[in-house]
């Protein structure tokens, strides 16, 4: 393990964050963290101004420090994807681009429902950083669609985001028979890169080469045009990494070391990122227009007022709730000023996270084995529809060992129990799951560090980045209509004593178990109730504590179809049991709502 210090900056869209990691008596720790406004746009138009401003606030000398950087400035890496079918190659191309840290600004395919004129107009307005072109398995013969896309690109000639002074990069990751055609049509006027087919067969994906090419083009071609980035590129000791890709790096390292599957969320003002590591494979999706400031109104519209209202622990008038959320859009970046505003924001966050996870699950799917006759078939939309019709989601919450939340509404919740409540309500973990939040969104910094110093990065991740909220043991299945019946008998043994409780269907209980402490948790399930090891079976395991303690959640799906008043009562019980709010605080808010409704 190295004995150097590390200075790492994450150049975000609005803020450049710098951290200093040094070795102390107990290992590597973050010793300083500073930030400054990002300066990629006017009046400075030089990203290094913001970088220097952040670094200059660090008090210690930096002569022997290794300098690293990640970036999502200027909106991050913006990619257009073109593919043969939105159900096959286009979906694989999306996964490749998202996994490389890209933001998809549009996805084109012959079956996307748009006319040629509409596609041309969308392409003309897009201003991407690059285009990822894919389609066809390795044995495909018909490559007419590739010619059509190439002709579309050639006729429109989209202007790159940083201006028309350089050629727009195009990465071709499609069938081999299409390469001569792509070279012939796009060889002049575009910065063309050929990589192996990302969908060699119906039941096979190879996303790595396309992801590597996206990363390489981003660093060496796109970022070379961004104001100030050439100087940043020359200053760092290893390549600048897109922020989302860095997050994927550190999460994959953690999953591999601990042999677990992970789900995480970064909920922002306009979008929500969901990432997962399943079978040591990193997956990421970006759900646009689901966020906590500029997109709050869209969260309410997409989820519906009743779904948001179920996360409030008292009855509310739907029109009043709608108006309250719309009022937030007048000053979208303001933080909640009252407990009632905080409850509403956290209710919106649950729905933004829930819908974003559903979107993620819909894209992270298995590749089916098709009948051998289809392999010999000519590539048609009908054949591809047959192949992909029954794809199965890969994400199973019962196999998820860690749920991580980041973003202001989670990381900066006034009480950690509020963050825990949002995570278990939105993600509905099953069986045994550890909960954590990213304290100051340090995962990008540690992701780029993990390229060269994985042990140091993971050490700092656990000590200074992740705040463990505690373990959660959740109901997997239960008999129908058993809300309120005894689900199990729970026992927690610690060096301080023994705690025992009966838990009922639809109920959440928690016990204190501090960070760094360990206990033995046992749940004796009643007949028909399954906490992860089988109906009526006993679950027992040593558990590590956290800021919230130990959580046992016997709600499952029991309250999901209950009347709204019952769901709100379950929400109230959960918030009180976890210590997210006090009874007096909830009563005061209920009285305020009553006054407003008059």
N, C-alpha and C positions, 0 to 999 in steps of 0.2 A: 504494500500500500504506500502511496506517495506521501511525502511530508511537505508538499507545496501548499500554498494558499491559492484560492480560486476566486476570481472576480467574474461574475456572470450577469449579463443584462438581458432582459426580455423587452424588446421594443414593441410595445403594444400599439393599438390604433390610436389611443389617446394618452397613455402613460408609459414611460420607460422606467422599468423597475430594475434596480441593481442590488445584488446581494454579495456579501463577502463571506467565504467559507474558509475557516482556519482550523488548524489542529490544536487542541488543548489537552489537558491531562486525561480527559475522559473520551478522547477521540475528536472527530471532526464535528464542528457546529457552525451554524450561521452566527456570525459575530456582529454584522451590521446589515441594515437594509435601508436603502434610500430610493427616492423616485423623483421624477421630473416630467413635465409635459413632453410628449413626443413631438418632433419638429420636422416631420416629413413633408408637410404642406406649407403654404405661404403663411407668414412672411419669411420664415427661415429657409424652407425647402432644403434642409440638410439634416439628415437623421443624426449625424454626429453631434450636433449642437445639444440635442436632448440627452444623448448618451453622456457627453462630457458634463452636462449639468447634474445628472444623477450621480456620476462617479465622483465629482468634485466635493460632494457632501460627505463622502466617506473619510473618516478622520485619520485612519492609519496609513502609513506609507505602503505603496503597492509595487515596489521595485521587483520583488521576486514572485509576483502573482501571475498565474496563468489566466488569460482573458478569453471568455467564451460568450456567445450571443445566440439568442433566438429572436424571431421577429414575426409579427402579424400586422405590422404597420401598413397603413394605406388600405386596410381591408383584408390583409393577408394575401395568400396565393389564390387567385381567381381563375377558374378553369371552366371551359365549355367542353361538354362530352357529346360525341356523336357516335351512334351505334346502329346496328341493323334492327334490333327489336328491344323495346323497353323492358321486356320480360327476361331477356337473356344477356346479350353482349353489352347493351347499354347499362344494365344493372351491374355487371361485373366491372365495367369502366368506372361507374360511380364509386364502387367500393375501392377501386385502385386509387382514384383521385382523392377521395376522402381520407383514406389511410395514409396518403402522402402529405396530409395537412392542408388540403385544398378546400376552398369554398366553391361549390358548384353554382354558377350564375345562370346556367341554362343547360338543358339536356335535349338533344335532337335525335329523332329517329323517324323512319318512314311512317310509323304507327303512332306518332305523338298527337295526332288529331289536328295538326295545323296544315294549312295550304302552303305551297311553295313560296308564295308572296309573303305570307305571315312569317315563315321561317327566315326569309331574307331580311325582313324588317327587324326581327328579333336579333339576328346576327349582326346587323349593321349597328344597332344601338348597344351591343353588349360590352365592347371594349375589354376583352379578356386578357389575361397574362399569357395563356396558351390554350391550345385545342388538343384534346385527346380523342383520336379517331380509332374506332375498333369495329369489329364485326366479322362473323363467319368463323367456323371451326377450321382446323388445318386442312381438312379434305374438301372444303367448299370449292365449288366450281363456278357458280354464278356470283360474280363480283360487280354486277351492275350498280348496286346500291352505293358501293365505294366510289365509283365514277361520279354518281350523282352528288354525293357529299363533297367530293373534291371540286367538282364544277361549281357547287354552291359557294364554297370557300373562295374559289378563284374569282368568281364574279363579284362577290360582295367585298372581298379584301378587308376583313374587319381590322379596325385600328387598334393596336395594342394599348393597354391602359396607360402606359407611360409615354404615349405619343407615337407618331408614325415614322420616327427616325430610324427604326430598326425593324427587321423582319419578324412577323408574328411566329413564334414557335409552334410547330405541329408535331405531335408524337403519334406515330402510327403503330398500333398494337393489335392489328387485325390479322386476317388469314394470309398465308404466304402468297397465294395467287394474286392478291391485290397489291403487293408491293411495287411491281413494275408500273402499274397504273398510277399509284400515288406519286411515285418518283417522276413520272412523265408529266402529270398535271400540276403538281405542287413543288417540283424541284427548283423552280425559279420563283422568287418573290416571297418565299416562306423559309423559315429556319426548320428544316425537316429532320426528324429523328426517327429511325426505324428500330423497333424492339420486338422481341418474340411475342407471339399471339397470347393475349391474356385469357383467351377461352379456346384452348386447343381442341376440346371436345365438349359435347353437351354436359358431361358429368365431370369435367375437370377445369379448374381455374389455376392460372399462375400469374398472380398479381404483382409479384416482386419486381420483375424487370420494368414494368410500366411505372411502378411507384418510384423505383430508383431513378428512372429517366425524368420523371416529373421533378423530383428533388434536384437533380443535377441541372436541369434546364432553369429551374427557379433560381438557383444560386449563381450560375455562371452566365446566364443570358438575361433573365428578367430583372434580377436585382442589380445587375450591372447598369441598368437604365435608371434606377430609382435614385433620387437625390441624396447623396452622401453615403450610399451603400458601398461603393468601391473602397472608400476609406475605411469603413467598418470591416469589410471583407479582408483588407490588408492587415488590420489590427488584431484580429482574433487568431488563436493558435490552432483552431480547426474550423471547418465550414460553418457558416451561419445556418441555423436550422429553423424551418417553419415551426411556430409555436405548437400547433396541434400534433405535429409529428414528434416533437420532443416529449409531449405528454404521453404519447403512445409508447415511446422508448422506455420511460421509467416505469410505466404500468406493466409492460411486458416483462421487464427485468424482475419486478416484484412477483408477478404471477409465476414465472419460471422458478424463482428461488423457493417460494413457499408452496408451489404446486397447487395453486388455487385459481378459480375463475373470478373475475372482477367486473363490476358494473360501476360506472361513475357518471357524474353529470356536472357540467359547467353552465349554470344558468345566468345569462347576461341580460342586458337591457332590451335587446332586439331579437336575439336568437338563443337557442339552448342546444349545447353540444351534449350528446350522449356517447360514451365510449365503453367498450367492453373488451376483455381479453378472455377468449373462449378457446380452449385447446391450444393455448400459447399463441393464438392468432389475434392481433389487434384489429378491432373494428371501430369505426367512428361514423356518426351521422350528425348533420347539422339541420335542425328544424328551424326554418326561417319564420319570423313573425310570431314567435312564442317567446316572450321575454317579460321582464318585470318593469320596464319603463315605457319605452316607445311602443312596445307591442302588448301592453297590458290589456288594451281594449280588444285586441284580436284573441287573446287568451279567453276572455269572457265570452266573446262571440262564438269561438270554436268549441268551447266546452259546454256552453249553455249556463244560464244564471243558476239553475237548480243544482247543477254539479258543483259549482263554486260554493253555493250556499250550504251544502252538506258539510263543509269543513269549518263552518262557523258554529259555535257551541250554544246557539240560541236562535229562535225564529227571526227571520228578517223579511221585509217586504221586497219582492223582486225588483220593482221599479226603483226603489230607494237604493238597492245594491248596485243596480246598473248605473244610476246617476253618480253614485259615489266613485265607481271605477272610472267612469268617463271624466269626472272632475280631475282625476290624477293626470290625465293626458294634457292638461293645461300646463302643468309643470312636471313633466314625466320623470325627471331625474331627482326630484325631491325625495328624501327618506321619510318614512312614516313619522308623524309628530305625536300621535296618540296610540294607546294600546289598541283601540278599535281599528285605526288605520293599519296597524301592524298585523292584526288578525286577518284583515281583508287581504293584505299583500301576501301573507303566508298561505291563505286559501287559494289565491291565484297561482302561487308558486307550485302548489300540489298538482293543480291541473296542467300547468305548463310542463312539469316533469312527467306526469302520467302520459300525456299525449306524445311527448317527445320520445319516451321509452317505447310506446306502441309503434311509432314510426321506425325506431331503431330495430325493433324485433321483426318488423315486416321486411326489412332489407337484409338482416343477417340470417340467411336461410341456407339450408343444405342444397347440394346439387344432386338431382335424382339420377339414378341409373335408368336409361331408357332401353327399350327393346332394340335388339341388334338390327332389326329391319329399319328403324329410324336412322341409325348411323349411316346406312347406305342411301338414305333418302336425300333428295336435293333440298338444300336449305330453303324452307318456306316458312312463312309466319305461322301457318297451321301446325307444321311439325314442331316448331319451337313452343307453341302454346301447349301442345300435348306433353312435351318434355317437362315444362315448368309448372304445369297446373297444380301439382300436388306437393310443391316444395314445403319442407318443414322448417320451422324456426329452430335455430341453433341455441338460442338463449333460453335457458331453463332456470328460473329463479331459485329452485331448490338446490341447484349445483353452485350457485354463486356464494363464494365465501367471504367477499368483502364488497360493501357498497360505500362509495366515496362521493361526497358532495362538495362542490366549490361554486363560487359566485357569491355576490354580496348578501343575498337573502339567506343563504345557508351559512357561509363562513362568518358573517358578522351578525348573526341573530343574537339579540341581547342575552338569551340563555341558550346553552348548548342543547337543552332538552327540546327547545323549539325546532332546532335543526333535525334532531332525531325523529321527532314527530312527523316533520315534513317528508323525510326519507322513507319511513316505514308506511306512511299513508299513500305516497305516490308510487313507490316501487313494489309494495306488497311482497316483501321477502318471504320465502318459505323455508322452514326448517331452521338450521343454525347459520347465522350471518353476523359478521362483525360490521359495525357502522363507524364511519370516520368522516371528518371534514378537513379540507385543505385550509390551513389557517390563513395564509396570505397568497394563495395561488403561486406556490413555488415550484410546482411540478415541471413547468417548462425549463426552468433553470437546471433542475436536477436531471431532466431528460437529456439535455445536451452534455452535461457532465458525465452521465452514465455511458456515453460512447467510449470514453477513455478511462474512467474511474468508477466502474459500476458499484464496487463495494462502498466507496465513500458516498456516492449518490444515494444508495439505499439506506446507509446509516443516517444521513441527514434527513432523508424522507421520513423516517420513523421518529427521529428525535425532535425535529424542528418544523416539519411540514404538516404531517398528519396529526390531527387531534383525535384520538380514539374516543368515540362516544360510548362504546361498550358493546357487548354481545346482545343479540336479539334472537330468541327462540320463538318461531312463529308457527301457527297452526297451518298444516298442509291441507288436510281434508277433515270434514266433520259431517255428522248426520244432518239431513235437511231439517229445517224448522226447529233447530235446537238452540236458538238464541236464548241465553240466560241459564241453560242447564250446565251442570258441572262438567268441565272439559278435562280437568286434571288436577293433581295435587303436586305442588311445587315446593322444593327444598333447596336452600342455598347454605352451604357450609363454608365458613371462612375462619381465619384465626381469631376473629372477634366473636364468633358465636354461630348459631344456627337460626335461619329464618324459614318459616313455613307459611304457606298460604294455599287456599283453594282458588282456582281460576275458573270462571264461567265462560261459556261461549259468547263471543262479542266483547270480552273484557280484555284490558291491558293492565298488567301490574309491573312494578319495577322495584328493585332493591338497590341500595347504595353499594357500590364496590368500586373503590377509587382506582385511578390510573396507577398501574404498577402493582396492584394487588391481584391475588388469584383466589378463586374459590371453586368449589365443586357444586355444580348445578344439576339437579335431578327433577325431571317432570314425569310423573306417573299418569299417563293418559287414561281417560275413561274409555269404555267400549265405543268404537266408532270414531273417536278423535285421534288424529295422527299428527304428531309434532315432528315428523321427519324420519321415524324409524318403523312406522307401521301403526295401524289403528289399534288402540288399546295397549300399546307397548310403552316401555319405560325408556326415556331419553336421559342419558347421564354423560357429563363431560366436564373436564376442568376448563374454566373460563377466566379470561383476563378482564379486569375492570376498565372503566373509562369515565369520562366526565359525567355521563348520565347514570352509569351503573349497569345493572343487568335488567333486560326487558324481556318479559314473556307476553306474547301477543296471541290471544285466542280469538281474534276476529275473523281471520281468513276472508272468505267471501260472504260470511253470514249476514252482514249488514248491508251489502251492496244493493239489494233489491228491496230493502225495507222502506217504509214511508219516510219522508224527509225528516219528520220530527224525531223518529227513532235514530236515524243516522246522525243527526245533530246531537242527540243525547250521548251516542257512542263517542262522538268527537269530544264532547265535554269531559266524559269520563277519562278518555285517553290523555287529554291535556293536563288534567288534574293529577292523574296517577304518575305521569312522567315528571311533574313539577315544571311543566312549560309555562303555566300561568297559575295564579292563585285563585281560589274561589271568589275572593273579594274583587279581584280584577275582572273576572268574567261577569260577575253580577253588575259591576259598574258599567261595563260595556253594554250589557243587555238593557239596562235602564236608559242609556244614551240612545240605543236603537229605538226604544219605545217612544222617547221624546221626539226623535226625528220623524217618526212615522205619523205623528199627529198632524 
